[in-house]
Amino acid sequence: MARTVIDLDEAMVAEAMRIFDTKTKAQAVRLAMEDAVKRHLRQEGFEAMDIGDFDFSEIIESTGPRNADGTLKRDGGRAA
């Protein structure tokens, strides 16, 4: 983990500490940054789905009901 010195708005840090229920500023900043990045990545994924730029074929081919031995149940070449 890299150590960085930055100026932060104390009110925002206090609010992050409250929201994430942390005892330290460092932990609150890490959690807030992680949350912001994950939200942004989720939004990018939703936008990719909206424009049809997301390939679901691998997910469709590898998910679905499974047999007792762990293999996918198939019905006519498609997941049942």
Phi, psi and omega in degrees: 000134180276148177256127183226139176257122180221157175271131181233147175289117184301323180294321179293320178296317179298319179294319177298320178297322179291311183299315183266002177052055180251160179262339183239152176296318182300315180295320179296318180294317179299314181293320179295319179293317178299317180298316181297317180294315180298320178297317180296316180295322176298316180298319177300320178296317178298318179295321178296321178294319181299323182266004178077023183259024181235123184268108180273354188301319180294321179294314181298318182289338186249007180233165178131183180300145183240150173285170180301330181275002177096350179283156179289139173286133182238145177224101180066034178086357178241155177298135182284000000 
